[in-house]
């Protein structure tokens, strides 16, 4: 039987101290390794990888929802090149909306105390920004209902076997959610709180549609506010690559407590712990993966392999001679065009051709026709520069 919708309906929001130690150890390791990853977060690296990583997150959150979007389609959408297929174009627009909302949220709440981000207004604002970018046609659900961006639902919904709480109870539930998680101490306890809150927000199911997307963006935002992501990782990739387990553990955490040993709330503490363990372990795996990807000592040979391959396959001026200058731009940031050409050690005319070719290929970008050049990572270079980061994009699938 569904309860009326007060705070006790979805307790525990945090596990009891007696079962917390394994989660604390996992949270400690995640925090330690995420801080270590900061050392790789040079502004030039973030600028080069930022758009690609946001695109990757949007791809994976679409995949979680069963709305598969090809990486090549996302790349085209980033250039405002949308599919003639209305269905595919809608997925492209949703992917772009996700990217923009992720960036907007990070900028909007920059410097905010992480605990303040559990507020209902923040949750609603994320949903409103995401879906507020879409047309009415894009907002129509499969059953013909139109999603109202940021507005709490006004009807009952069932998700799988979970009958979500009644609409009238949503403000009180979200207020309890904010108060409970907003009072958690910083550090390991808050990381455990982020993991638990991810499930409890989906349990509340505050919106007619888009709850999973909003919950994942919310978790990303809090982790970012905790200064743990450094702009280099997000839970999305790991959750998508373990999609079946993710959904199964979300479902299990909806279940009521099984006996007197299963916590003091109405919902199962054991299954909440299992979900939190999975969520934190997934985040830790992503941090470790990105640390391997960003090993600075491996970037130069990767660049050499890319340039040699492209030069041998018809891109005459994507030349191995650019290796030193490109590696310098990767490590040290933007270069004036004249300095980049000088670093090539070639006649100026040849140097300009190489610079033009690298800009056309996408290994360099610039904010203006004569401005400094920045290192960049085009989709086509992924399999050389960051192998296995986004395998689907490497395969063009």
NORHUJO-V879197 format. One record per run of one state. SS is the DSSP state (alpha for helix, beta for strand, coil for the rest). FROM is the first residue (numbers start at 1). TO is the last residue. If there is no record, write none. Layout:
ss=SS from=FROM to=TO
ss=SS from=FROM to=TO
This chain:
ss=coil from=1 to=6
ss=alpha from=7 to=10
ss=coil from=11 to=16
ss=alpha from=17 to=19
ss=coil from=20 to=20
ss=alpha from=21 to=40
ss=coil from=41 to=42
ss=alpha from=43 to=64
ss=coil from=65 to=70
ss=alpha from=71 to=78
ss=coil from=79 to=85
ss=alpha from=86 to=108
ss=coil from=109 to=113
ss=alpha from=114 to=118
ss=coil from=119 to=119
ss=alpha from=120 to=132
ss=coil from=133 to=135
ss=alpha from=136 to=139
ss=beta from=140 to=140
ss=coil from=141 to=145
ss=beta from=146 to=146
ss=coil from=147 to=157
ss=beta from=158 to=159
ss=coil from=160 to=161
ss=beta from=162 to=163
ss=coil from=164 to=166
ss=alpha from=167 to=182
ss=coil from=183 to=187
ss=alpha from=188 to=204
ss=coil from=205 to=210
ss=alpha from=211 to=225
ss=coil from=226 to=234
ss=alpha from=235 to=241
ss=coil from=242 to=242
ss=alpha from=243 to=253
ss=coil from=254 to=255
ss=beta from=256 to=256
ss=coil from=257 to=266
ss=beta from=267 to=267
ss=coil from=268 to=268
ss=alpha from=269 to=293
ss=coil from=294 to=295
ss=alpha from=296 to=312
ss=coil from=313 to=319
ss=alpha from=320 to=332
ss=coil from=333 to=334
ss=beta from=335 to=335
ss=coil from=336 to=336
ss=alpha from=337 to=344
ss=coil from=345 to=347
ss=alpha from=348 to=361
ss=coil from=362 to=363
ss=beta from=364 to=366
ss=coil from=367 to=372
ss=beta from=373 to=375
ss=coil from=376 to=378
ss=alpha from=379 to=385
ss=coil from=386 to=390
ss=alpha from=391 to=394
ss=coil from=395 to=397
